[in-house]
Amino acid sequence: MSNRVVVDYYPKTKHTQKHAPKADSKVSVAGGTVDTCVSTPTNIAAITSGVVAKIPVVLAELTLRVNINSIIKLPEFAYEIKDIKKKVKVTQCFLVPQTGMLFIKGFIRKNIQYATRVGSTLQSFYGDIRHFTADIPFTCTTDVTFNGIPPAPIVNSTSNEFVYNMRQDVVGKDFGTKDKLLSSDLTEYNQVSTEFFNELPYCDLVSATIVELDEALNPTFPPFKEVPFEERMFERIEEKMVLDLTLKILQNRQVAIPRIIGAADYDC
């Protein structure tokens, strides 16, 4: 599986006093209290006589597991991973009709915050905090068990040709004066075609759980004389992630909603 990496980080700046806030900087804070608004419940108008509605119905709800292994190369040497934030993005969730096979495609957007070195001594280490954004793609297929309701049957489009009876004279040495040609007309083409627009099932995300293990590859000693003995520098990270993705598969269907006895009907 190929890994697509997107870089998004700030350019290097020196950690100097000129970036510190000025003593005469003006700081302003504005705020106040919010008054309580009075609300009064009102009657909910609804159709209670029974209707037929076209609404999403749940075909299935499932949790699928995706195993991801990738290597990320940072734009510079890092000395420590400070934090990693993750967001799951699904770009494709497609149920192949009449097969029950679901195709999933997406990526995990990871924002990695790491520490760099500006200076150090034998007992201290200081630097900048940078960030790096990477999109880790994933794709898989799974067989769906419809624990809700099966999808609506596919209605195929139709195309039917029809012809008209034709009666005409024939001329030739092998035909008599009373002979007639009985057939369809080859000079015309008639057709009735019907196109059905089926409802395509779609997905809704419910939750995503990621368990990950990130490890620096080939950590080496910094090429500096004055640096704490435990510091190591690296620029590649290997990550192993297990993604548990819970989703619903839905389809718009016509549903009969029965009459509610004893309720006031909505005035249409």
N, C-alpha and C positions, 0 to 999 in steps of 0.2 A: 504494500500500500504506500502510495507516494504521500509525502507530507508537504503541504503548502504553507509557507511561513511569511507573515506580513510583519515588517519592522516598523515600529513607531516609538521613537525615543528622542529625548532632548539632546541637543549638541552639548559638547563638553564645555564647562565653565570653571574657572578657578575659584576655589573656596577662599575668598578674600573678604576683608572687612568692608569693601565697597558695596557688597550685596546686603549688608546689615541695614535695618531700618534706621532712618535719620532720627535724631533725638527730638527734632521739632516737628515730626510728622503729626498731622492732626487726625485723630480717630474719633469718629462720630457713631453713636449707637442710638437708634430711634426705635421706640416701641410704645406700647400702651395696652390697656385692658380692652377686652371685647365684651360688649353687652350681650346678655342672653336674649335670644329671639323667642317669642311665644308662638307655638304651633298648635293647631287644632286638627284632629283627625276628621277626614271627610269620607263620605260613602264612596266605595269603589264600584263603578258601573261596569257590569260585565254581562255577556250574553249567557243566559242560564237555560235557554230552551233547547240546547243541543246544537252542535255545529260540526262541520267537517273542516279540519284545519290541516294545513300543510306545514309540518314542523319537523325539526331534526329528531330522529330516533336513534338510539344506541344499538349498533350492530354488535360491537364487542368492546371489551375493556381488557387490556393486557399490559404486562410489564416485560420488556425485552432487555437482554443484557448484551452490551457491546464491549469487547476487549480491544483496547487501543495501546499501541506501543510506538513511540516516536522519539526522535532525537532533535533537540532544539539547539541551534548555535546562536549564542549571544553576539551582539555587534562589538563587544569589547570584553576584556577579562573582568570577571566578577570575583569577589572574595566571600560573599555570603548572600543567600537568598533570604530576603526579608519577608516577603509575602507573595502569594499567588491568588489572584481572583479569577473565577471561571464563570462563563455564561454558555449555556447549551443553545445552539441554533439548529433548527431542523429546516432544511430547504426542500425536502421531498418526502412525501408520505403517500404512497400510491398503492391502492389495492387492485391487483390485476383481476378483471372480471372473470367469473366462472372458474377460478382457480383457488381462491382463498390465500394467495401469496401476497404478502405485503412487502414493498420495497421502501427502505428508509435511507435517507441521505442527509448529511448535515455536517456541522463542525462545532468544535468547542473553542470558544475565544478565551485565550488565557492572557492575563496581564501579569507579568512577572516583575516584581520590584526587587532590585539587587543593589548591593553595596560595591562601590569602586574605591580605589585608593588615591588620595591626594598627597598624604604624607603619613609618616609613622616613626616611632622610636622602638626601642627594644621592649617597652612596656605599654605602648599606646598605638592606636591605629585610627585614622580618621579619613573621611572621603565624602563622596556624593552618593545620593540615592537616585538611581535611574530606574526607568521602566521600559519594558519591552513587550510588545503585543504580538501574539502568534495565533493563527487559526489552524487548529488541528482537525483535519477532516476525518469523517468516519462514514461507512456505508455497510449495510447488511440487508438480508432478507429473512423473513420469518413466516411460518405457516400459521394462519389465524384460525382460532376456534371461535365461532360466533356464539358467545354465551349470552347475547342479547336477543337479536332476531336476525335471520339470514337476510342478505341483500335482496332487493326486489329483482325478479327475473328480468333478464335483458330482453327487450323487445327489438327485434331486427327490422331494419328498413326493408321495404318491398319495392319491386319494380316489375310490372306486368305489361306485356305487349298484347294488343288486341288488333284484329283485322276486320274488314268488311267483305262480305260476299260480293264477287264480281262475276258478271255474265257478259261475254262479248263474242263477237263473230271471229271465226278463224279462217284464214285463207291459205291455201296450199294445194298441191296436187294430190295429197293424201286425204283431204277433207272434202266432205260434201257440203251442199248449200244449207242443210239443216243442222250441221254440227256447230256446237257452241263450246267456248272455253269457260269452264266453271272453276274459279280459284279466287285467291286473294289478290289484291292489287299490289304489284311490286313497286309501284311508283310512290307509295306513301308508307309512313311509319307512324304508328299510334301507340301510346304508352300511358299507363297510370302508375305513378310512383308515389310512395308514402315514406316520409322520413320521421322516425321516432327519436325524441330527445330524452334519453335516459338520464336519471339523476346519478351523478358521480359521487361515490362515497368519499368522505374526507376525514381528516384527523384533527383532534384537539389534544394539546399537551396537558397532562395532569401534574406530573412531577418528574424531576430528574435528580438522581443521586449519583455522585461521583466519588469513588474511592481511588486515591492515586498515591503513587510512590515516585518521587523525583530524586534523582541521584546525579551528582556532578561526575563527569567523566574526566579521567586523567588530571586530577588536581595536582599541581606542582608547587614547589617552593618559589616564592617571589625572588626575582633577581636583585634584591636590595639588601644591603648589609644591616640596616637598622629596621627590623620588623619583628613583631612577636613570633615566637617559635611555632605557635599553632596555626598561623595564617597560611592558607593555600589559595592559589589562583586557578580559575578554570573558565572556559568559554563554551563548553558544551554540556547539555543536560539531557539525560535519558529519562523519559517518563513512561510509567506503566499506569494505565487508567482502566477502571472497570466502571462502565456507565450503565446504570439501571434506569430505563426510560419507560414511564407509565403514560399511556395515551388511550384515548377513546376513538373508535371508528364510528362515524355517524353517516346518516343518509337522510335527505329530506323525503318524507313520506306523507301521504294523506292519512290522517287519523280521525276517527269518529269519536267525538267527545259527547258523552250522554248528557241528558238534561239533569239539572240540579233541582230536585224537588224541594219546594218550600222557600226558594230564594226569589227575590224580586228580579224580574227580567229587565235587561237593558232596553231602553226605549230607542229603537232603531229610527 
